[in-house]
Amino acid sequence: MTSMEEPPRAIPRWVKALILMVTLVGVGVGTATCLRTSAGRAWTSMQVKTRALDAEAKARPAARPVLRGTPEPGNAWTDYDLALNDLAAHKNEVSRITEFVSRDPKVDRAAVDRFLASKTGAIDNLRRGARRAEGAYPYDWDLGPGRLKPSIQLSNGLARLAVAQARVLHEAGRTREAADLLLDLLQFGGDHRRNMPVQGDAIGASLCGLAIDELKDLLLSGKLKADDLSDLAGPLEILDRDWPDYATSLRNEATVMLVALGTEDFKFLGGDPAMNVLRAWQHGFSMRRMAADAADEIVRYTERAIGHEALPWIERLKAQEELKRDVERAANLFVKLVQPGVGRFGSYERSPRAKLRLLRFAIHYMMTGGMADLDDPFGSKLRHQEVDGKLRIWSLGRDGVDQDGVGDWKRDVPPADIILEIPK
């Protein structure tokens, strides 16, 4: 008699549950290990990129031409810092100087004159710095963005002090000295832009704008002689030729962003740290991985914006709008926060350069009676025509559209050209 085989014994449920649990734990541990390893590699790659950008910023030459005479050894910021520190404790007086520069009729002129007389040392240090052989700010690029100098308030204060002093010199009949001081202020504005991130570049461009506006008033006063005009033409050409490159500022901005991402505390995000981690879900809930991925996007968007600088102005505007939309659609929280390459300051450096070239055109005409052939930073060439016995010169302005010389010098607000009129 053949015995029947026993049926296979069923695996208990608890064993199945245990196997499933062990499998899930194993998969989870494996996935976590892979994510951690991947995040570590990405983090290391970001550090390599940061060091490369940092080294590039530090290696850029600090030398730049002086506007008159022979360069003196040293870095301009040694002297500029002395001038800025001299203003640090005088916020109220600087505010009064600002009112004077803005031509506020209610300003206390006697107080302005007393303050200017007390700050000749600051002006001397500004002018000494302008004669130095080197002008780039000696940044410590390893610091985060919040610790980079110089002070916006003090830089603006020093510029307005120089404009006020130049105006007082002009009122006293010392117009040539006033023009020389404004040239030194233009050098300070240029040095404020030299090898700077975007914010420092934007401040420097605004300081250049202050000097150019005041220089325009001196030019139209008729108090500058033929020799004075000739001596102005050369320095203005140097300033124009050596105009700091906006692409460098964009690249420096990326450097600052990557340094900030590499601090690893991510405090600049603000808010609840736990919520920020949840926002990194697409990056395996790893803040490091999200930062490293953002670094790649920041560099990519920055290089894309730099490429736009070579486009004709109107095409650049369109390309930048497209870049801005792409950044706004970015999923990475860090990318949304820093807006890489978007150009938040718009045409800030082109407007003062357009005015600088209008001054160069005007000086050339006043010296020779001929028309200068100068490019318009906003497209094609500077335009000109005779209007009511005056020569009107204009740039197309920020919209890049020719309004046939209808516009204003001060308000660069589209639709309007930037215009300068001089007697024929």
DOGU-321148 format. One record per residue (C-alpha): residue number from 1; residue in one letter; x, y, z. Coordinates in steps of 0.25 Angstrom, whole numbers. Each point is the difference from the previous one (the first is absolute). Layout:
residues N
+-----+------+-------+-------+-------+
! seq ! type !    xx !    yy !    zz !
+-----+------+-------+-------+-------+
! NUM !    A !     X !     Y !     Z !
...
+-----+------+-------+-------+-------+
//
This chain:
residues 424
+-----+------+-------+-------+-------+
! seq ! type !    xx !    yy !    zz !
+-----+------+-------+-------+-------+
!   1 !    M !     0 !     0 !     0 !
!   2 !    T !     6 !    13 !    -5 !
!   3 !    S !     0 !    11 !    11 !
!   4 !    M !    -6 !    14 !    -5 !
!   5 !    E !    10 !    12 !     0 !
!   6 !    E !    -4 !    11 !    10 !
!   7 !    P !    -4 !    13 !    -6 !
!   8 !    P !    10 !    12 !     1 !
!   9 !    R !    -1 !     7 !    13 !
!  10 !    A !    -5 !    15 !    -2 !
!  11 !    I !    10 !    11 !     4 !
!  12 !    P !    -6 !     7 !    12 !
!  13 !    R !    -4 !    14 !    -2 !
!  14 !    W !     9 !     6 !    10 !
!  15 !    V !    12 !    -6 !    -8 !
!  16 !    K !    -5 !     6 !   -13 !
!  17 !    A !    -2 !    13 !     8 !
!  18 !    L !    14 !    -1 !     5 !
!  19 !    I !     6 !    -3 !   -14 !
!  20 !    L !    -7 !    12 !    -6 !
!  21 !    M !     4 !     9 !    12 !
!  22 !    V !    15 !    -4 !    -2 !
!  23 !    T !    -1 !     2 !   -15 !
!  24 !    L !    -6 !    14 !     1 !
!  25 !    V !    10 !     3 !    11 !
!  26 !    G !    11 !    -5 !   -10 !
!  27 !    V !    -5 !     8 !   -12 !
!  28 !    G !    -2 !    12 !     9 !
!  29 !    V !    15 !    -1 !     5 !
!  30 !    G !     5 !    -2 !   -13 !
!  31 !    T !    -8 !    11 !    -6 !
!  32 !    A !     5 !    10 !    11 !
!  33 !    T !    14 !    -5 !    -2 !
!  34 !    C !    -1 !     3 !   -15 !
!  35 !    L !    -6 !    13 !     3 !
!  36 !    R !    10 !     4 !    10 !
!  37 !    T !    11 !    -4 !    -9 !
!  38 !    S !    -6 !     7 !   -12 !
!  39 !    A !    -2 !    13 !     9 !
!  40 !    G !    15 !    -1 !     5 !
!  41 !    R !     5 !    -1 !   -15 !
!  42 !    A !    -9 !    12 !    -4 !
!  43 !    W !     5 !     8 !    12 !
!  44 !    T !    14 !    -3 !    -3 !
!  45 !    S !    -2 !     4 !   -14 !
!  46 !    M !    -6 !    13 !     4 !
!  47 !    Q !    12 !     3 !     9 !
!  48 !    V !     9 !    -2 !   -12 !
!  49 !    K !    -8 !    10 !    -8 !
!  50 !    T !     0 !    10 !    11 !
!  51 !    R !    15 !    -1 !     2 !
!  52 !    A !     2 !     2 !   -15 !
!  53 !    L !    -9 !    12 !    -1 !
!  54 !    D !     7 !     6 !    13 !
!  55 !    A !    13 !    -2 !    -6 !
!  56 !    E !    -4 !     7 !   -13 !
!  57 !    A !    -5 !    12 !     8 !
!  58 !    K !    13 !     1 !     8 !
!  59 !    A !     9 !    -2 !   -12 !
!  60 !    R !    -6 !    12 !    -8 !
!  61 !    P !     9 !    12 !    -1 !
!  62 !    A !    -2 !    11 !     9 !
!  63 !    A !     7 !    11 !    -8 !
!  64 !    R !    -7 !    10 !    -8 !
!  65 !    P !     4 !    13 !    -7 !
!  66 !    V !     0 !    13 !     7 !
!  67 !    L !    -7 !    12 !    -7 !
!  68 !    R !    12 !    10 !     2 !
!  69 !    G !    15 !    -1 !     2 !
!  70 !    T !     8 !   -12 !     5 !
!  71 !    P !    -7 !   -11 !     8 !
!  72 !    E !     5 !     0 !    15 !
!  73 !    P !     3 !   -14 !     6 !
!  74 !    G !   -11 !    -7 !     9 !
!  75 !    N !   -15 !    -3 !     0 !
!  76 !    A !   -10 !    11 !    -1 !
!  77 !    W !    -8 !    -6 !    11 !
!  78 !    T !    10 !     3 !    10 !
!  79 !    D !    -3 !    14 !    -2 !
!  80 !    Y !   -15 !    -1 !    -3 !
!  81 !    D !    -2 !    -8 !    14 !
!  82 !    L !     7 !    12 !     7 !
!  83 !    A !   -10 !     9 !    -7 !
!  84 !    L !   -12 !    -9 !     3 !
!  85 !    N !     4 !    -2 !    15 !
!  86 !    D !     1 !    16 !     1 !
!  87 !    L !   -15 !     0 !    -3 !
!  88 !    A !    -5 !   -11 !     9 !
!  89 !    A !    -4 !     9 !    12 !
!  90 !    H !    -7 !    11 !    -8 !
!  91 !    K !   -13 !    -6 !    -5 !
!  92 !    N !    -8 !    13 !     2 !
!  93 !    E !    11 !     9 !    -7 !
!  94 !    V !     0 !    -9 !   -12 !
!  95 !    S !   -15 !     0 !    -1 !
!  96 !    R !     1 !    16 !     0 !
!  97 !    I !    11 !    -2 !   -11 !
!  98 !    T !   -10 !    -9 !    -8 !
!  99 !    E !   -11 !    11 !     1 !
! 100 !    F !    10 !    10 !    -6 !
! 101 !    V !     4 !    -9 !   -11 !
! 102 !    S !   -15 !    -2 !    -3 !
! 103 !    R !    -1 !    16 !    -1 !
! 104 !    D !   -10 !     0 !    12 !
! 105 !    P !    -3 !    15 !     2 !
! 106 !    K !    -2 !    -2 !    15 !
! 107 !    V !    14 !    -6 !     3 !
! 108 !    D !     8 !     7 !    10 !
! 109 !    R !    12 !     5 !    -9 !
! 110 !    A !     8 !     5 !    12 !
! 111 !    A !     0 !   -14 !     6 !
! 112 !    V !     4 !    -6 !   -14 !
! 113 !    D !    12 !    10 !    -1 !
! 114 !    R !     4 !    -3 !    14 !
! 115 !    F !    -1 !   -15 !    -2 !
! 116 !    L !     8 !     0 !   -13 !
! 117 !    A !    11 !     8 !     6 !
! 118 !    S !     1 !   -10 !    11 !
! 119 !    K !     1 !   -12 !   -10 !
! 120 !    T !    11 !     5 !    -9 !
! 121 !    G !     8 !   -13 !     5 !
! 122 !    A !   -11 !    -9 !    -6 !
! 123 !    I !     1 !     7 !   -13 !
! 124 !    D !    15 !    -1 !     0 !
! 125 !    N !    -1 !   -15 !     2 !
! 126 !    L !   -10 !    -2 !   -11 !
! 127 !    R !     9 !     8 !    -9 !
! 128 !    R !    13 !    -7 !     4 !
! 129 !    G !    -7 !   -14 !    -2 !
! 130 !    A !    -4 !     4 !   -14 !
! 131 !    R !    15 !     2 !    -3 !
! 132 !    R !     4 !   -14 !     4 !
! 133 !    A !     4 !   -11 !    -9 !
! 134 !    E !   -10 !   -10 !     5 !
! 135 !    G !   -15 !     2 !     1 !
! 136 !    A !    -6 !   -14 !     3 !
! 137 !    Y !    -7 !    -2 !    14 !
! 138 !    P !     9 !   -10 !     7 !
! 139 !    Y !   -12 !    -9 !     4 !
! 140 !    D !     1 !   -12 !     8 !
! 141 !    W !    -8 !    -9 !    -9 !
! 142 !    D !    -1 !   -11 !    11 !
! 143 !    L !    -9 !     8 !     8 !
! 144 !    G !   -15 !     0 !    -2 !
! 145 !    P !    -8 !    10 !    -8 !
! 146 !    G !    -5 !     8 !    13 !
! 147 !    R !    15 !     2 !     4 !
! 148 !    L !     5 !     7 !   -13 !
! 149 !    K !     3 !    14 !     0 !
! 150 !    P !     0 !    12 !    -2 !
! 151 !    S !   -12 !     7 !     6 !
! 152 !    I !   -10 !     5 !    -9 !
! 153 !    Q !    -4 !    11 !     9 !
! 154 !    L !    14 !     5 !     2 !
! 155 !    S !     4 !    -1 !   -15 !
! 156 !    N !   -12 !     8 !    -4 !
! 157 !    G !     3 !    10 !    11 !
! 158 !    L !    14 !     2 !    -5 !
! 159 !    A !    -4 !     1 !   -15 !
! 160 !    R !   -10 !    11 !     5 !
! 161 !    L !    11 !     7 !     8 !
! 162 !    A !     8 !     1 !   -13 !
! 163 !    V !   -11 !     5 !    -8 !
! 164 !    A !    -3 !    11 !    10 !
! 165 !    Q !    14 !     4 !     1 !
! 166 !    A !     1 !     1 !   -16 !
! 167 !    R !   -12 !     8 !     0 !
! 168 !    V !     5 !    10 !    10 !
! 169 !    L !    13 !     1 !    -8 !
! 170 !    H !    -8 !     3 !   -12 !
! 171 !    E !    -8 !    11 !     7 !
! 172 !    A !    14 !     6 !     4 !
! 173 !    G !     4 !     0 !   -14 !
! 174 !    R !    10 !   -12 !     1 !
! 175 !    T !    -8 !    -8 !   -11 !
! 176 !    R !    13 !    -7 !    -5 !
! 177 !    E !     3 !    -5 !    15 !
! 178 !    A !   -15 !    -4 !     1 !
! 179 !    A !     1 !    -8 !   -13 !
! 180 !    D !    13 !    -7 !     5 !
! 181 !    L !    -7 !    -4 !    13 !
! 182 !    L !   -11 !    -6 !    -8 !
! 183 !    L !     9 !    -8 !    -8 !
! 184 !    D !     6 !    -6 !    13 !
! 185 !    L !   -14 !    -3 !     4 !
! 186 !    L !    -2 !    -7 !   -13 !
! 187 !    Q !    12 !    -8 !     3 !
! 188 !    F !    -5 !    -4 !    14 !
! 189 !    G !   -13 !    -4 !    -7 !
! 190 !    G !     7 !    -9 !   -10 !
! 191 !    D !     9 !    -6 !    12 !
! 192 !    H !   -13 !    -3 !     7 !
! 193 !    R !    -4 !    -9 !   -12 !
! 194 !    R !    13 !    -6 !    -2 !
! 195 !    N !     0 !   -15 !     2 !
! 196 !    M !   -13 !     2 !     9 !
! 197 !    P !   -12 !    -9 !     1 !
! 198 !    V !   -13 !     6 !    -6 !
! 199 !    Q !    -4 !     9 !    12 !
! 200 !    G !    14 !     7 !     1 !
! 201 !    D !     0 !     1 !   -15 !
! 202 !    A !   -14 !     7 !     0 !
! 203 !    I !     4 !    10 !    12 !
! 204 !    G !    13 !     3 !    -8 !
! 205 !    A !    -9 !     3 !   -13 !
! 206 !    S !    -9 !     9 !     8 !
! 207 !    L !    12 !     8 !     6 !
! 208 !    C !     5 !     2 !   -15 !
! 209 !    G !   -13 !     5 !    -3 !
! 210 !    L !     0 !    10 !    11 !
! 211 !    A !    14 !     5 !    -5 !
! 212 !    I !    -5 !     0 !   -15 !
! 213 !    D !   -12 !     9 !     3 !
! 214 !    E !     8 !    10 !     8 !
! 215 !    L !    11 !     0 !   -11 !
! 216 !    K !   -11 !     3 !   -11 !
! 217 !    D !    -5 !    12 !     8 !
! 218 !    L !    15 !     5 !     0 !
! 219 !    L !     1 !    -2 !   -15 !
! 220 !    L !   -13 !     8 !    -3 !
! 221 !    S !     4 !    11 !     9 !
! 222 !    G !    10 !     5 !   -10 !
! 223 !    K !    11 !     2 !    10 !
! 224 !    L !     9 !   -11 !    -5 !
! 225 !    K !    11 !     6 !   -10 !
! 226 !    A !     5 !    -7 !   -12 !
! 227 !    D !    12 !    -6 !     7 !
! 228 !    D !    -9 !    -5 !    11 !
! 229 !    L !    -9 !    -7 !   -10 !
! 230 !    S !    12 !    -6 !    -6 !
! 231 !    D !     5 !    -5 !    13 !
! 232 !    L !   -14 !    -6 !     3 !
! 233 !    A !    -1 !    -8 !   -13 !
! 234 !    G !    12 !    -9 !     3 !
! 235 !    P !    -4 !    -4 !    14 !
! 236 !    L !   -15 !    -3 !    -5 !
! 237 !    E !     5 !    -8 !   -11 !
! 238 !    I !     9 !    -8 !    10 !
! 239 !    L !   -12 !    -2 !     9 !
! 240 !    D !    -9 !    -5 !   -12 !
! 241 !    R !    11 !    -9 !    -5 !
! 242 !    D !     2 !    -6 !    14 !
! 243 !    W !   -14 !    -1 !     3 !
! 244 !    P !    -1 !   -13 !     9 !
! 245 !    D !    -7 !   -12 !    -6 !
! 246 !    Y !   -13 !    -4 !     5 !
! 247 !    A !     2 !   -14 !    -3 !
! 248 !    T !    11 !     0 !    11 !
! 249 !    S !   -10 !     5 !    10 !
! 250 !    L !   -10 !   -11 !    -4 !
! 251 !    R !    11 !   -11 !     2 !
! 252 !    N !     4 !     6 !    13 !
! 253 !    E !   -15 !     0 !     4 !
! 254 !    A !     0 !   -15 !    -3 !
! 255 !    T !    13 !    -2 !     9 !
! 256 !    V !    -7 !     7 !    12 !
! 257 !    M !   -12 !    -9 !    -2 !
! 258 !    L !     8 !   -13 !     0 !
! 259 !    V !     8 !     5 !    12 !
! 260 !    A !   -13 !     2 !     7 !
! 261 !    L !    -5 !   -13 !    -3 !
! 262 !    G !    12 !    -7 !     4 !
! 263 !    T !    -1 !     6 !    15 !
! 264 !    E !   -10 !   -12 !     2 !
! 265 !    D !    -8 !     7 !    11 !
! 266 !    F !   -10 !     6 !   -11 !
! 267 !    K !    -4 !    10 !    10 !
! 268 !    F !    -2 !    10 !   -11 !
! 269 !    L !   -12 !    -8 !    -4 !
! 270 !    G !    -8 !     5 !    12 !
! 271 !    G !   -12 !    -7 !     5 !
! 272 !    D !    -2 !   -13 !     7 !
! 273 !    P !    13 !    -9 !    -3 !
! 274 !    A !    -9 !   -13 !     1 !
! 275 !    M !    -9 !     6 !   -11 !
! 276 !    N !    12 !     3 !    -9 !
! 277 !    V !     4 !   -14 !     1 !
! 278 !    L !   -14 !    -5 !    -5 !
! 279 !    R !     2 !    10 !   -12 !
! 280 !    A !    12 !    -9 !    -3 !
! 281 !    W !    -9 !   -12 !    -3 !
! 282 !    Q !     4 !     0 !   -15 !
! 283 !    H !    15 !    -1 !     5 !
! 284 !    G !    -2 !   -12 !     9 !
! 285 !    F !    -3 !    10 !    12 !
! 286 !    S !    14 !     4 !     0 !
! 287 !    M !     3 !    15 !     1 !
! 288 !    R !    15 !    -3 !    -4 !
! 289 !    R !    -5 !    -7 !   -13 !
! 290 !    M !   -10 !    12 !    -3 !
! 291 !    A !    11 !    10 !     2 !
! 292 !    A !     9 !    -8 !    -9 !
! 293 !    D !   -11 !    -1 !   -11 !
! 294 !    A !    -2 !    15 !     2 !
! 295 !    A !    14 !     3 !    -2 !
! 296 !    D !     0 !    -7 !   -14 !
! 297 !    E !   -12 !     8 !    -4 !
! 298 !    I !     6 !    13 !     5 !
! 299 !    V !    12 !    -2 !    -8 !
! 300 !    R !    -8 !    -4 !   -12 !
! 301 !    Y !   -10 !    12 !     1 !
! 302 !    T !    12 !    10 !     2 !
! 303 !    E !     8 !    -5 !   -12 !
! 304 !    R !   -13 !     2 !    -8 !
! 305 !    A !    -2 !    14 !     5 !
! 306 !    I !    15 !     3 !    -3 !
! 307 !    G !    -3 !    -5 !   -14 !
! 308 !    H !   -11 !    10 !    -2 !
! 309 !    E !     9 !    11 !     2 !
! 310 !    A !     5 !    -1 !   -14 !
! 311 !    L !   -14 !     1 !    -6 !
! 312 !    P !    -5 !    13 !    -6 !
! 313 !    W !    -7 !     7 !    11 !
! 314 !    I !   -15 !    -3 !    -4 !
! 315 !    E !     4 !   -15 !    -2 !
! 316 !    R !     6 !     0 !    14 !
! 317 !    L !   -12 !     6 !     6 !
! 318 !    K !    -8 !   -12 !    -6 !
! 319 !    A !    10 !   -10 !     4 !
! 320 !    Q !     0 !     5 !    14 !
! 321 !    E !   -15 !    -1 !     1 !
! 322 !    E !     0 !   -14 !    -4 !
! 323 !    L !    12 !    -3 !    10 !
! 324 !    K !    -8 !     7 !    11 !
! 325 !    R !   -13 !    -9 !    -3 !
! 326 !    D !     9 !   -13 !     0 !
! 327 !    V !     6 !     4 !    14 !
! 328 !    E !   -14 !     3 !     5 !
! 329 !    R !    -5 !   -14 !    -4 !
! 330 !    A !    12 !    -7 !     6 !
! 331 !    A !    -3 !   -10 !    11 !
! 332 !    N !    12 !     2 !     8 !
! 333 !    L !    -3 !     9 !    12 !
! 334 !    F !    14 !     6 !     0 !
! 335 !    V !     0 !     3 !   -15 !
! 336 !    K !   -14 !     8 !     2 !
! 337 !    L !     7 !     7 !    12 !
! 338 !    V !    12 !     5 !    -7 !
! 339 !    Q !    -5 !     3 !   -14 !
! 340 !    P !    13 !    -3 !    -7 !
! 341 !    G !     3 !     8 !   -12 !
! 342 !    V !   -13 !     7 !     0 !
! 343 !    G !     6 !    14 !     0 !
! 344 !    R !    -9 !     6 !    11 !
! 345 !    F !     7 !    13 !    -2 !
! 346 !    G !    -4 !     0 !   -15 !
! 347 !    S !     8 !    11 !    -8 !
! 348 !    Y !     7 !     6 !    12 !
! 349 !    E !    14 !     0 !    -6 !
! 350 !    R !    -4 !     4 !   -14 !
! 351 !    S !    -8 !    13 !     3 !
! 352 !    P !    12 !     7 !     6 !
! 353 !    R !     9 !    -5 !   -11 !
! 354 !    A !   -10 !     5 !   -10 !
! 355 !    K !     1 !    14 !     7 !
! 356 !    L !    15 !    -1 !     0 !
! 357 !    R !     0 !    -2 !   -15 !
! 358 !    L !    -9 !    12 !    -2 !
! 359 !    L !    10 !     9 !     8 !
! 360 !    R !    11 !    -5 !    -8 !
! 361 !    F !    -8 !     3 !   -13 !
! 362 !    A !    -3 !    14 !     5 !
! 363 !    I !    14 !     3 !     4 !
! 364 !    H !     5 !    -5 !   -14 !
! 365 !    Y !   -10 !    10 !    -6 !
! 366 !    M !     3 !    11 !     9 !
! 367 !    M !    15 !    -2 !    -4 !
! 368 !    T !    -1 !    -2 !   -14 !
! 369 !    G !   -14 !     3 !    -6 !
! 370 !    G !     0 !   -14 !    -5 !
! 371 !    M !    -9 !   -12 !     4 !
! 372 !    A !     6 !   -12 !     7 !
! 373 !    D !    -2 !   -14 !    -4 !
! 374 !    L !    -4 !    -7 !    13 !
! 375 !    D !    -8 !   -13 !     2 !
! 376 !    D !   -13 !     1 !     8 !
! 377 !    P !     0 !   -11 !    12 !
! 378 !    F !   -15 !    -1 !    -3 !
! 379 !    G !     2 !    -3 !   -15 !
! 380 !    S !     7 !     5 !   -13 !
! 381 !    K !     6 !    14 !     1 !
! 382 !    L !    -3 !    13 !     8 !
! 383 !    R !    -9 !     8 !    -8 !
! 384 !    H !     0 !    16 !    -2 !
! 385 !    Q !    -8 !    11 !    -6 !
! 386 !    E !    -1 !    15 !     0 !
! 387 !    V !   -12 !     5 !     8 !
! 388 !    D !    -3 !    14 !     3 !
! 389 !    G !    14 !     5 !    -2 !
! 390 !    K !     6 !   -11 !     9 !
! 391 !    L !     6 !   -14 !    -3 !
! 392 !    R !    -8 !   -11 !     6 !
! 393 !    I !     7 !   -13 !     2 !
! 394 !    W !    -7 !   -12 !     5 !
! 395 !    S !     1 !   -15 !     4 !
! 396 !    L !   -12 !    -9 !    -2 !
! 397 !    G !    -1 !    -3 !    15 !
! 398 !    R !    -4 !   -13 !     7 !
! 399 !    D !   -11 !    -4 !   -10 !
! 400 !    G !     9 !     0 !   -12 !
! 401 !    V !   -10 !     8 !    -8 !
! 402 !    D !     3 !    13 !    -7 !
! 403 !    Q !   -10 !    11 !     4 !
! 404 !    D !     7 !    10 !    -9 !
! 405 !    G !     7 !     8 !    11 !
! 406 !    V !   -12 !     1 !     9 !
! 407 !    G !     3 !    -3 !    14 !
! 408 !    D !     8 !     6 !    12 !
! 409 !    W !    14 !    -1 !     6 !
! 410 !    K !    -3 !    -3 !    14 !
! 411 !    R !   -12 !   -10 !    -1 !
! 412 !    D !     4 !   -12 !    -8 !
! 413 !    V !   -15 !    -5 !     0 !
! 414 !    P !    -5 !    -7 !   -13 !
! 415 !    P !    -5 !     4 !   -10 !
! 416 !    A !    10 !    11 !     0 !
! 417 !    D !    14 !     3 !    -5 !
! 418 !    I !    11 !     5 !     8 !
! 419 !    I !     3 !    14 !    -6 !
! 420 !    L !    11 !    11 !     2 !
! 421 !    E !    -2 !    13 !    -7 !
! 422 !    I !    12 !    10 !    -2 !
! 423 !    P !     1 !    13 !    -6 !
! 424 !    K !     4 !     1 !   -15 !
+-----+------+-------+-------+-------+
//
